[in-house]
Amino acid sequence: MKIAFVGKGGSGKTTLSSLFIRYLAARRVSVTAVDADINQHLGAALGMDEAQAASLPPLGGKLPLIKDYLRGDNPRIGSAETMIKTTPPGAGSRLLRLDGANPVFDACARTVALGEGASARLLVTGPFTADDLGVACYHSKTGAVELFLNHLVDGRDEYVVVDMTAGSDSFASGMFTRFDMTFVVAEPTRKGVSVYRQYREYARDYGVALRVIGNKVQGPDDIAFLRAQVGDDLLVTLGHSDWVRALERGERRPFTGLEEGNQEALGALYRAADAAYERRDWERYTQQMVHFHLKNAASWGNERTGVDLASQVDPGFVLREVPSTSSSPSPQPA
């Protein structure tokens, strides 16, 4: 299951995604965390110290390796250099599975111990560096995450939780359609619900499952405001947490010490995410992947690579838990 956490800067998006990761890990659910936010705070929210977080190998820095591995011997992709962030898999592509080893995870993933025997695998996009200034945008970093998601074959009890860039930046490509569930973290203010309004408007025509988490809620008036603004999309609300405040001070406390109401809210997120499995539509998922690839190819990709990137689309290929294609050779799961 692929889960996104989005929200405006300062909404508590990273904190809530880290709590959900801890909730899953505490229940021994397989979870891979991805920090795709330009500020790169997820590692620290999961309890890593600054040195550990800074030493994580960035996906953005391993893009040539990622492209070369994922293209496999797909005859439609002549070289890794002609792959862009939206390039879809086809016959001959290597697909990523969360329960197996592969060079991408070997190079970029690290295990984070969360206490009491729980752990999560962590991948980071990488920060915006001085070398990027004036010559790149952060979308070049998140392109590695999009390729990862486009080639990922995940099952019901395998979770990928992505802490997304703040605001609505993911609409610069088709990455917003890559998730089974998107949780929008919103404070009970007009600015707080602005990102939700953007997501609802953009995602309306793409079947994106969207639920709102009300954060920093202090009382009934805040809940009433959120309900009036987002209606039935409001799933849960969370207020102040002494446990989270202690964590942010660097204290390590057992996850079982998180307040009961907040534990119940995380349980509601889990049930909503799990229920989304029944609505999975791999054919639509693949069609949307192709749709956004063709848009990106026409707008900038063809000119940048010097190749007609529409030729990378394998019309007989559908990404699914048991991959199938009318073409040959057959896909190669990692």
Helices and strands as residue ranges (DSSP letters): E 2-7, H 13-26, E 30-35, H 42-45, H 50-54, G 59-62, H 63-71, G 80-82, E 94-97, H 103-108, E 110-115, E 118-124, G 130-132, H 139-150, E 152-153, E 158-163, G 169-172, G 175-177, E 181-186, H 194-203, G 204-206, E 210-214, H 220-230, G 231-233, E 234-237, H 242-248, G 255-257, H 260-275, G 276-279, H 282-296, I 297-301, H 302-305, G 309-312, E 317-318, E 324-325, E 332-333
